[in-house]
């Protein structure tokens, strides 16, 4: 990558939107200490959100469930200060099931959309994903009178401009993309230096003209902190084979004098099939650190060696 290629915008599928290849994720900005092991206060979060809106990255991702709506509420406070979204900025959120009842009904989807609009202080959501459908009855979600049908109706009504799908298991989200109603898709933790399960999924997205968005390129932190310091993947203990691979990646990066986190990030950024890569932030200095990782010089030989080690 050239030092500034990560700032070049790519089309977000067929939406007509253009986004930077970096997208900041606002999960931790909703203050989720049970998930991350630390808190993010309101003023800290607002300062980060203001900095993002004023910076070179034009894509921010959140969800209704992050901090039980606190992430959206905090973003909404800054949007109110700014008088709305800055020109050219793209904000995405997600429609979620009820956290207590696990309700994935059509009525719950509409409530989620309406609550997001209220918290964000917007009349229309630019991009809204159906979030984590694998936790519900997929057949009911996809079927007549289900969640997908209701979200399509919300799009027709103008409550949302563009509809996406975001989830974990590749077989599940592939089925949703193949429905032909979604315009963007997020896969998380499944296209990293340690796990490339989503590789064929990006080709499915391309086939259907769906924008591909890769989230969690660090695998929840192991590719930043290293396998010795953080032997976990997807916030769970990493299995032995994945740990072995992590140590191999670490050794290759050390041999080339490359920051492992930079290799992890650029592995996603360099894939032309991926419109944008979501990186979560919880501290203001994470923003600048991410920019540095995106610009770090990585020799082509490192990618060749990593590919060989994966065989």
Secondary structure, 3 states (H helix, E strand, C coil): CCCCHHHCEEECCCCCCEEECEEEECCHHHCCHHHHCCCCCHHHHHHHHHHHHHCCCCEEECCCCHHHHHHHHHHHHHHHHHCCCCCCCEEEEEECCCCCCCCCCHHHHHHHHHHHHHHHCCCCEEEEEEECHHHCCHHHHHCCCCHHHHHHHHHHHCCEEEEEEEECCHHHHHHHHCCCCCCEEEEECCCCCCCCCCHHHHHHHHHCCCEEEEECCCHHHHHHHCCCCCCEECCEECCHHHHHHHHHHHHHHHHHCCCHHHHHHHHHHCCCCCCEEEEECCCHHHHHHHHHHHHCCCCHHHHHHHHHHCC
